[in-house]
Amino acid sequence: MSFPFVGDCSPLKHRVMQLSLLTSLLCSSTFLAAATPVLERKPVSKGVYEMAYSPEPAALFVATSQSRKLDKGGVVYRLDPATLQVTQAIHNNLKPFGVAINNKTNTIFLGNTTSSAVTAVDVKTGEVKKERVLDNRPRTEKQRPLAPRELVVDESTDTLYVAGLGPDSVLWVVDGTTLQLRTTIEGLGKAATGLAIDAAASRLYMTNGDNEFLTIDTGSNKIISRNKLDTSGEHFYLNISLDPATDRAFITDSKHPQLLVVDTRTSHILQKIALPVSLAVLFNPTRHEVYVTHREAGKVSVIDANTYQVLHTIETPVHPNSLALSPDGQVLFVTVKQAATREKEATSPDDVVRISFK
């Protein structure tokens, strides 16, 4: 590491400046990020999917679909974020998969993928407030209702956005209090999976199976841009996490070994980070890090968001799935699924891993 000689400093003063700057750098977040993470892992239940962190009261909510064959509904578990102990089991008539939270209204929203519905749950009591079917068409050999996948919330307008996955995907715009459907944004392409919101900028971003990156104005509920990302090779962009301060979107690819960094203003690719094929992604503004799960590789990557260097590769066999972060940005939570198929369910419960960076 070299430093420029500034002004008319003497060699001794210059050396002192070098040491002072080096000390400052070593104490910076970039260098501290290299500290070894501390892991704790606990089994929760079968069919673990997404999570949401509630700061008040402090709790980690984990959606589980339970047994595909034996259980009609599902369960949301309230976990103590410090110990991962289960403190409440919230039973649902419908199986929950996706999760979002509105901390202003103390409401957890659950995406019931196989029922084409959403459910609202009271954070403090655990009571189910409402359920709403968003696509009530019957399932037949020729017709499949659109399936909710990702959910995001605009707390300032109490609006829930739900991606409806299908051959021609939609975005449902839902009232957060009543669960009434305000409007449906159509024409979002095949299998629109990724969903992220920058509420302050009134922008919502999506990816789809046509390799498109879409930008939607949440004020007008109109698509304002859609651009192909990487047209070379096979890709399926699954999930998005935003860094609004720098207008960047981090996008996972389940078909190609990379994480894309995209400029949300232009939809241009800023960086391709070489990684195993990926599932979930989460940006941490406190530590300036990006976390990525690699389901098939059984790993979680910790990436420096400034240099795009991989800081840690955390082994979490078997199948790391979803991510959540504590409000102070110092603890990462990962759901880990056991090996299973449609024909043969897992015999052991899925896990939640707590990773502390302090």
N, C-alpha and C positions, 0 to 999 in steps of 0.2 A: 504494500500500500504506500503510495507516494503522495506528498502534499506540496502545493506550490509555495515558493518563498514569497512572502507578502511584505511590501514596504521595505524599510531599512532596518529590519530586525537583525540583531546579531545572531551568529550561529547558535549560541547558547539559548537565546530567547526563542529562536526558531525550533530548536529541539524540544523546548518546554511546550511550545504550541502544538508540536506534533503529538507529544505524549498526552496532552490535554484533550486534543481532538480524538485520538485513539480511544482514550478512556470513555469519552462521551459516546462514541460509536458502540463500544462494547456494552454500554448500559442501555442502548436503544432497544426498541421493541424487536428490531430485526434480529439482533444477536440474542436477546432474551428468548426469542421464539424457539431457539435451538435447544432449550432446556428439555430434558426427557419428560414426556407426558406420563402421568400416573393413571393407571386403568383399574376400574372396578367393574365386575360383570355379574349380573344376576338374572336368573330365569324369571319370566313374567307369565306368559300364557301362549297358547297356540294362535297363529295367524296375526302376529304383530306387524303393524304397518306404520303409519305416520304418528308424529308427536307434536305437542304444543306446550310451551312453558308459560305458566301463569305467575307473574311476580307477586301478586297480592290476592289471595294468600299464595305463598310460594308452593308451587306444585308442578309436577311434570305429568301431563295427561298422555296416555298411550292407547291408541285405538287397536283393538284386536278383533278379528273376524271369527275367532274360535274354530271349531272343527267344521270343515266344509260339508261333511256327511251327517254329523250328529247334532249340530246346533243350528237352530233356525235363525237366531239373532246373533248379536255380538256383545262385547263388553269393552268399555273404556275404563282403564285403570288409572287411579290417581296415585302417583308415586311421590315419596319424599325425595326431593332432588339431591339431598345430601347423602342419603343412605340407600336409595332405590327401593326402600320398603314400600309395599302396597298399603295405602291407607284407606282406599275406597274402591269398590267395584261398581261401576255404573252400567246397568244392563240396558240394552237397546233391542227393540223389536227387529231392527234392520242391521245388517252387518256394516260396520264402519271401516273405511279405508283411509281416505284423505282427511286432514285435520287443519283447521285454521282457528284463530282466536281473536276476538275483539275485547281488548282489555278495558276499554271505556265502558262497555255494557256488560262486562263479565259473562261473556257468552262464548262457548266453544261450538264451532260448526263442524259437522261430520259429513263427509261425502259417502253416501251409500251406493257404491258403484253398481252392484248387482241388482239394485232396486230402482235405479235412476232417480234417486231422491237425495235430499239433504235433511239433516237433523240439527236442531239447536238445543244445547245443554247449558244449564246454569252452572257457572264455575264454582260458586260458593256452596250450593246445596247438592249439585250432581243430578238435579231433576231434569228430565227431558221436557223442554218447553214446547217444541213444535216439531212436526215432520212435514215435509212437502215433496211430493212426487213431481219431478220436473219433466219427465217424458212418460206419459201414461199409456203409450201404445203397447199392445200385447206383444210378447215375444213369440215369433213363429219361425218356421224354417226359412222364410224369405225376408223376415223383418226383425231387426234387433233394435230395441230402444237405445238412445244415446246414453253413454255411461259417464257419470261424473268421475273425474280423476283428481286434478288439483283444484284447490280452493285458496283464494286470497281475499283479504278484507281491507276496505278503506274505512278506517275508524272515524274519520272526519265527517263522512256522509252516512255512516252505518250501512254500507253496501257490501254485500257478499258477491263475489264473482266466482262462477263455477264453470270449469271447462267440460263441455259435453263431447266425449270422444266417439267418433264414428267415421264412416266413409266420407261424410261431409260434416265436419265438426262445427259446433256452435259454442258461444259463450253466453251463459245465463247470468243476467244481472238481477240480483235478488235483494229485496228489502231485508235488512238484518234483524229487524224487530218482528215483523209479521211473516217472513219467509214468502211473501207474495212476489211473484215474478214481475219485475218492472219492464224488462224487455229482453229480447233474444237477439244477439249479434250472430248472423249467419255467414256462411261462405268462408269458413276458416281453414278449409283444406282437410286432407286425409289425416286422421289420427293426431289431432292437436293435443299434444301432451304437456309441454312446458308452459308454465304460467307464473308471472311475477309482476308486481305492481310497484310503481313509484308514485305514491298518492300525492306528494307535494307537487309533482310535475304534471299531474293528471294524465299519466301514461301507464298503459298496461302492455306487457310484452308476452308473446306466445311463440312456440315453435310447433311445427307439424311434420307429418311423414312425407311431405313433399320437399323437405329440406328448406323450408321457408322460415324466416324470422319476421314476425308481424308486430306492428306497433298500432295500438288502439288508443284513441283519445277518449278518456273516461267522462269528459264533459259532454261530448256529442254522441258517444257510443258508436263512433265510426272508425273504420280501418283507415289509417292515414299513410301507411306504407307496408309493403311486403316484399321481401327480397330473398333470393336464394343465397344460402351461405356458402357451402363448399360443394361444388357439383362434381368433383373428382372422387371416384370410388363410391362405396356404399356407406350411407350414414342414416342414423335415426337419432335425432336430437331429443333427449328426454326431459331434462329439467333445467331451470334457469334460476340463478341468484344474482341480485343486483348490487352494484356499488354506485349509488346515485351521485355521490360526491364527485366521481370521476367519469360519469356517464359510461360505465362498463357493465356488460352482462357476461356472466360466466355460465357456459352451456355445456352439459354433458352429452356424450355421444356413446350410444350403446352398440354401435356397429364398428366404430373405428377407434383405435387407441390414442385418444387425444381429449383435451379439454379446450374448448374454444373461448377466447376472450374477444368480445364483440363491442364495438362502439355503438351505443344505443342511438346516437344522433344520426349516424350514417349507415348503420347495419354492416359496416366493413369489419372484417376480421383483423384484430390487432395482434393476436398471438395464438399459436397452436402449441399447447403444452403437451408433451409426450407423456401419456399415462395409459394404464390398462383401460379397456372399455369400462364406462362409468354409468352410474345410476343417479344418485342424489348429489347435490352440490349446495354449499352454504358459505356465503361470505361473512367474515367477522370483521366489522369496522374497528373494533377496539384493538385487536392485535394485527390488523391488516393481513389476515390469512384467509385462505380458501380451503374448505374441507370437501373431499370427494369420496364417495363410496364406490368400491369396485366389487360388485356382487359376486361374479364368478371367480375373481382372484382371491377373495376373502381378505381384502385390505382396505384401509382408509388412508388417503393421502392428505398431508398437511402442506400447503403451498404458500410461499411468500407472495402476497398479492402485488408487491412492488417489483420484485425481480423475476417472478414466475419460477423460482427454483423450488424443488421439492425439499422441504425441511425434514419431514418425517414420513415414514411408511409404517403404519400401525397394522399389525396382524390381528384380524378379528374373524377367524373362521367360524361359521361356514359362509353365510351370505349376508354381509352388511347391507342394510337397506336404506333407512331414512335417518335424517339428522335434525337435531334441535340444539339451541344454544342458550346458556344462562344469560340473564340481562347484563351482567358485568363482563361478559365475553371471555370468561376464564374457564368455563366448563362446557364440554361438548358431549352430547348424548347421541348414541347410535343404536338403532334397532338392528338386531342380528337374527336372521331367520335360519332355522334348521333345514337340512336337506329334505326335500319332499317333492312329490309329483301329484298330478291329478288322481292317479290310480292308487298311490300309496302316500298317506299323510305322515308327517313327522311323528315320531313316538315321544319326543321330548319337547318341552315348551321352548318358544323363542325367547331371546335374551334382550336386555337393554344394557349397553355398555356406557359407563360414565368415565370420561377422559378429562382429567384436570391438568391445566397448563400452568398452575401457580407454582 
